[in-house]
Amino acid sequence: MKFGLIADTHIPSAELSPKVMQAFEGVELILHAGDIFIPACLDWLESIAPVKAVEMSAISHFEGDSRVVFHKRVVEVEGHAIGMVHELAIPGMSALEVLPGIIDKSFPPNASLPDALKQVFGRPVDIVVFGLSHETLVEEHDGILFINPGSATWPNQRVRPGTVAVLELTPRGRDVRIVDLSKLN
């Protein structure tokens, strides 16, 4: 199954760049990791594929919207459990924000990362999709794949076409790639 991963869209209008549509061509489900701002953004994404999302700060805008849950969710597909959250706070880790390389540096070596994530999601997960930092991240730790697709509209705190990710899952494997929207024609 092929997924489109997106986070931190931060736009007060309905439409994203047409390059998002291009990047998500052929995806069967879109996972939005928060900071959506308005439901119309999800409506636009749904013209590509069904959407599941998490939200923290603007949750009142999504009351009654079955696509969006507050704070965290787990999506099961192809034998994988995908934990979704906007702000990933890993118990036992001193870092406030999960950035590239920080799990290796900040997670206690004598602690169990799978157990810490079970505390976050209420069950074991083997993939974590999150946002917040606007920086892309693809790392594997203790068999868990961590993905931050970056921001589609505001990468590294600059307004310009940003990044999304495409995740492909099979019962035996997983593959993820970051798509830089500014490099698409």
C-alpha positions in Angstrom: 0.0 0.0 0.0 1.3 3.5 -0.9 0.8 6.4 1.5 1.2 10.1 1.2 2.7 11.7 4.4 2.2 15.4 5.1 2.5 17.7 8.1 2.6 21.4 9.0 0.6 22.7 6.1 -0.1 25.9 8.1 -2.3 27.5 5.4 -5.5 29.4 5.9 -6.8 28.5 2.5 -8.0 25.3 1.0 -5.5 24.5 -1.7 -1.9 23.3 -1.4 0.6 23.5 -4.3 -0.4 21.3 -7.3 3.1 19.7 -6.7 1.6 17.9 -3.7 -0.9 16.3 -6.0 2.0 15.3 -8.3 4.0 13.9 -5.4 1.0 11.9 -4.1 0.1 10.4 -7.5 -1.0 6.8 -6.9 -1.2 7.0 -3.1 -4.1 5.1 -1.5 -4.2 6.9 1.8 -2.9 10.3 3.1 -1.7 10.7 6.7 -1.5 14.3 7.9 0.5 14.8 11.1 -1.0 18.0 12.2 -1.0 21.8 12.0 -3.6 21.6 9.3 -5.4 24.9 10.2 -8.7 24.4 8.3 -10.8 21.4 7.2 -10.8 22.6 3.6 -7.2 21.6 3.4 -8.2 18.0 4.1 -11.0 18.3 1.6 -8.4 19.3 -1.0 -6.2 16.4 0.0 -9.2 14.0 -0.2 -9.5 14.8 -3.9 -6.3 12.7 -4.1 -7.0 9.9 -1.6 -8.8 9.3 1.7 -7.2 11.2 4.7 -6.5 10.4 8.3 -5.1 13.2 10.5 -4.1 14.2 13.9 -4.3 17.8 15.3 -3.3 19.6 18.5 -3.7 23.3 18.4 -6.6 23.9 16.1 -8.7 20.9 17.0 -11.8 23.1 17.6 -11.9 23.7 13.8 -12.3 19.9 13.3 -15.1 19.1 15.7 -17.2 16.3 14.2 -14.7 15.7 11.4 -14.1 11.9 11.4 -10.8 12.3 9.5 -9.2 14.1 12.5 -8.5 12.9 16.0 -7.0 14.9 18.9 -3.3 14.4 19.6 -2.5 10.8 18.5 -3.8 7.8 16.6 -2.6 4.4 15.4 -3.4 3.2 11.8 -3.0 -0.5 11.1 -2.3 -1.6 7.6 -0.3 -4.3 5.8 0.7 -5.8 9.1 2.2 -2.5 10.4 1.1 -0.3 13.2 1.7 3.4 12.3 1.6 5.8 15.3 0.7 9.3 14.3 1.2 12.4 16.4 2.0 16.0 15.7 4.5 16.7 18.6 6.5 13.5 19.3 7.5 13.5 23.0 9.3 10.3 23.8 9.3 9.4 27.5 12.7 9.2 29.0 14.3 11.5 26.4 15.6 14.8 27.5 15.3 16.6 24.1 12.2 18.7 23.7 11.9 18.2 19.9 12.8 15.2 17.8 15.2 16.4 15.1 17.7 14.4 13.0 20.1 12.4 15.2 18.5 13.4 18.5 17.2 10.0 19.3 20.7 8.5 19.2 22.0 11.4 21.3 19.2 11.8 23.9 17.3 8.5 24.4 18.7 6.7 27.5 20.8 3.7 26.3 19.5 1.4 29.1 15.8 2.1 28.3 13.5 0.5 25.8 12.4 2.7 22.9 9.6 0.3 21.9 8.3 0.5 25.5 8.6 4.3 25.5 6.5 4.5 22.3 4.0 2.0 23.7 3.5 4.6 26.5 2.8 7.3 23.9 0.5 5.3 21.7 -1.0 2.8 24.1 0.2 -0.1 22.1 3.3 -1.2 20.1 4.0 0.6 16.8 6.7 -0.1 14.2 6.3 3.2 12.3 6.0 6.7 13.8 4.8 9.7 11.6 5.1 13.1 13.2 5.6 16.8 12.5 6.2 20.0 14.4 9.8 20.8 13.5 9.3 21.4 9.7 12.5 19.4 9.2 12.5 16.1 7.4 13.6 13.0 9.2 13.8 9.4 8.2 15.5 7.2 10.8 15.2 3.7 12.1 15.8 2.9 15.8 15.2 -0.5 17.4 13.2 -1.6 14.4 10.9 1.4 14.5 10.9 3.7 11.5 10.5 7.4 12.4 9.3 9.8 9.7 8.8 13.5 9.7 7.8 14.6 6.2 8.8 18.2 7.0 6.4 21.0 6.0 4.7 21.1 2.6 4.4 24.9 2.8 6.9 26.2 5.3 10.1 24.2 5.3 12.8 25.2 7.8 10.6 28.2 8.7 10.7 29.7 5.2 7.6 30.2 3.0 8.2 28.2 -0.2 7.3 24.8 -1.6 8.6 22.3 1.0 8.6 18.5 1.4 6.2 15.6 1.8 7.0 11.9 2.0 5.7 8.8 0.3 5.7 5.5 2.3 5.2 2.1 0.6 4.3 -0.8 2.8 4.0 -4.6 2.2 3.5 -7.3 4.8 7.3 -7.9 4.6 8.7 -4.4 4.0 8.6 -0.7 4.1 10.2 2.0 2.0 10.0 5.8 2.5 11.2 8.6 0.4 11.2 12.4 1.0 9.9 14.4 -2.0 11.2 18.0 -2.3 8.3 19.8 -3.9 10.6 22.6 -5.2 12.3 20.1 -7.4 9.2 18.8 -9.2 8.2 20.2 -12.6 
